[in-house]
Amino acid sequence: MSTPLSELPIRRLTIDDLVSCADLSEDRGWPREDHKWGLLLTAGTGYGIDDPAGKGLVAACVLTSYGPGLAAIGMVLVAERFARQGIGRRLMKHVLAEAGETPLTLHATPHGQPLYEELGFVTTGRAEMVRGHFTATDPAATVPTRPATAEDMPALVRLDAEVFGVDRTHMITRLPAFADQLRVAEQDGALTGYAAAWPNMATHVVGPLIAKDTDTAKALITSLAANTDRPLRTDIDVRHEHLLTWVKSQGLEPVAFNAVMTYAIPALPGDWTRRFAPLTVAAG
């Protein structure tokens, strides 16, 4: 006798589940994103439900904790053959219980947004995904940037915590190994911004992108683009209208909008005016 879907156990995922997670992404028409799954399963906590027939995962998601102040939920996926049967709702309720009183955030597609609203999440912002080959036709991006060094990491982590609003040391210190490029901008000996470009299938994703102003953000994107032949992809807070207009003028095209949602907190902490793009929409 088969186990009812409502009784299938939810377990912790490990790095050994990476291929099954990538298979699940592919099953739903998403890119496999093995590299990103590797980061999330080691820096965050994955939750999954196994197919009782031994055919991989029924569902999965990842919770990335930044201490008591915030945690991010991402990669919420249910296999197509088990869709619309309450599996996603059950997995989300389990993760909410695991998070306890910790405020939560997530980026929601239009498809997933109704479920999150039912569970108590509210939309507090929006991000626009853009993608394309960067043309670098704007000579105005003249703020100097350079590759980050090991000596920059303490200041980089401090800047990130100041802007993001919580301590992401366990994620940010993984960037030198995770990203193909990590660059910083500085003025008078102090870091004023940083950005990474990490490989995701055929693209390079720009994120995190933190900068003191739009010109600094432009310079960081331009410098990252100069060192790759791949298309760039990034998710920019729509409040940064000038940067969005500029990247579109440089060859990046709009792909989709995601709702930035929060739970048990009225808005994300930190300074949004300097936070231009997340590390990944799956982890903030």
N, C-alpha and C positions, 0 to 999 in steps of 0.2 A: 504494500500500500504506500503510495507516494505521500510525502509530507506536504500539507497545505502551504500555500505561499505565505500565509500570515504567520506560520510557525517556523519558517526557515531561519536558522540562527544567523545573527549578525556578528561578524568577527572583525578583529583588527587585521588590517593588511600590512604586509611588510614589503621590502624591496624585492623579495622573491615573487611577488604578485605583479611585477611591472608588466610582463608580457600579457597577462590576463587583463590588466587594466587597459593597456593599449589596444588589445583585441576588442574590448568593450567600447572604447572610443570609436573604433572603426565600424563596429556593428551599428552605431547610431549615426553614421555618416560624418563623424568628426575626424580630423587628422589623428594619427596614432599618437603623436607627441611623446614618444618614449623618453626623450631627454627631460621634458618637463615633469613627466610622471616620476622619473628618478629623483628629482629634487623634492617633489611634494611628499613622496613616500618616505624620504629620509629626514626631512626637516619638519614634516607635519605628521598627523595621525590619520591613516586611512581606515575606512570602514567598508566592509563588503558583505555580500550575501552570495554564497556559492550555489551554482546550479546543481540540484540534486541528481541530475542526469550526468554530471561530470563534464558539462560543456562550458567550462569557464565560470565567469561571474554573472549573476543575475543583475546585480547593482553594485555601485561603488560611489564613494565620495571621500573628500579629504578635509580635515579640520586642521588649520594651521594656527597655533596659539602664539600670542604675543604677551603672555602673562595675564593677570586679572583684568587688564584694561580693554582687551580686544582679542578676538579670534576671527579667522576668516574661513568661510566654507567655500569649497570649490569642487569642480569636476563631478557634479551630481549627475550620475548616469544610470539608466535602467535599460537593459537589453530590449531590443525591439519586440522580441517574442513575449516579453513579460510586461510590456507597456500598458498603461491605463488599467492596472489591476491593484493600485494602492501601494505598490512596492516603494516608490519614491517617497511618498508621504510617511510610510513607516520608517524608512531609513533616516529621513530628516528629523522625525520626532526622537529617534534614538540619539542622534547627534546633539539635538537641543538638550536632551537630558544629560548627556555626557559633558556638555559645556557648562551646565549649572547656571550660575548667575553671571557668567562672563558675557559681556556684550558681544554681538556678532555682526559681521558684515558679509555680503556676497554680491557678485555681479550676476544679474538675472537676464536671461534671454526673454523675449516676449512669450515664448512657450512655457517657460518655467515660472514666470512672475506670478500667475494666479495662485499656484500652490504655495509659494512663499508668503503671499498676502494672507492666505487662509491660516498660516501658521503664526502670523503676528509680525512679519517683517513689513517695514514701510519703505517706500522709495524716498531717498534723500538726495539723489543726484543722478547724473547720467554720464556715460562715457561713450565716445564714438570711436569705433575701430576704423583705422585707415591702413591702406596697404598699397605698395607699388614700388617701382624703381625711382629712387631719388635723383632728381636732375641737377641739383646744386646750381641754379641759375641766379640766385640772389646773393650779390656780393656784400650785403649788409651784415652778415653774420660774422663779425670780426672779433668777438670775445675770444681770447686765447684759451685753448684747452690742451691737455696733455694726457698721456696714459697714466693711470693710477699706479702707484707703487705700494709696496708693503708698508712703507712708512706713512702712507696716507690713511691707512685703514682706521686707526683710532679716531682721527678727525672726521673721516667719512661716516663712521658709525654714529658719532655724536651729532653730526648734521642730520643724518637720517632720522634719528630719534626725535630731534627737535621739530622737524618738519612733519614726520609721520604721526607723531604724538604718542607713540609707545616704542618700546625697545625691540628692534628687529635684529639684534646682533646675530642670532643663530641663522638668519637668512642672509644678511648682508655679508657676513664673513665667508659664505659659500660662493659669492659672486666671482672671485678670481678664478675658481675652478669651473664654475657653471657657465660663465659668459665667455664668448670669444674676444670681447673687448670691454674694458672698463676705463672710462675717461673722467677726468675732473676738470673743473674750472676753478680758478682762484684769483683773488685780488688782494694785494698787500699781504701776501703770505697766508691768507685764510681761504678755506674752500668755500666757494659760493654756489657750487652745484656739482652733480655727478650723474652719469648715465651709463648703462650697460647695454650691450647688444648680445643676445644669446640665440643660439641656433634652434630653430623650430621647423622641422621638415625643410622646405625649400626657401624659407625666409629667415631673416634675422629680426627678432623681436626687440624693440627698443623699450627698455624698462628695467629697473626703475628709472624715472626721469625726474630729478629734483633740481631746481634752479632758482636763483634769487629773482629772476625776471624772465620775460619772454626772449630777449636777445640772448641771454645765457643758454636758455633751452634750445634756441635755434642753433647756436654754435655747437652745442654738444651733439645734436642730431646730425649736423653737417659733418662733424669730425668722425662720427661713427660710420656714416654713409660713405665717406671717402675711403674707408678701409674694407669694404665688402662689395662684391658683385651681386649679392643676393638682393631681392626685393626687401624693403623694410616693412614691418608691421608694428603698429602701436595702438594703444587705447588711451585717448586723451580726454581728460575732464572737459565737458562741453563749455564750462565757464571760461576756459582759456580760448576764447573765440579767435583772437589774433593768431595764436599758434596753429589752430586748426585751419584757418584760412591760408596761412603761409605754407603748411606742409602740403595742402592740396594744390597750391600753385607750383610746388616743387615735384609734382608727379605722383603723390600718394592720393589714392581715391577712396571715397567712403565705402565701407563694407556693411556695417551694421551698428545699431545702438544697443547698449546694455543699460539696464537700470541698476544703479548702485543702491543697494538696500541695506538697512540696518535693523537690528533687533535689540531691544532693551537699551537703546541709546539714541538720542534725537539726531545725531549727526556724527560723522567720523571725527576723531580727535585730530589735533595737529593743525597745520597751516596750509589750507588748500591752495593759497595763492602761489606757493612754491612747489606744490606737489602736482606735477603735470601728467604723469602716467605711472601706473602700478608696475611692480616687478612682473606680475602676471595677474590677470583677472581672477585666477583661481586662488591666489594667496594675498592679494592686496599690495 
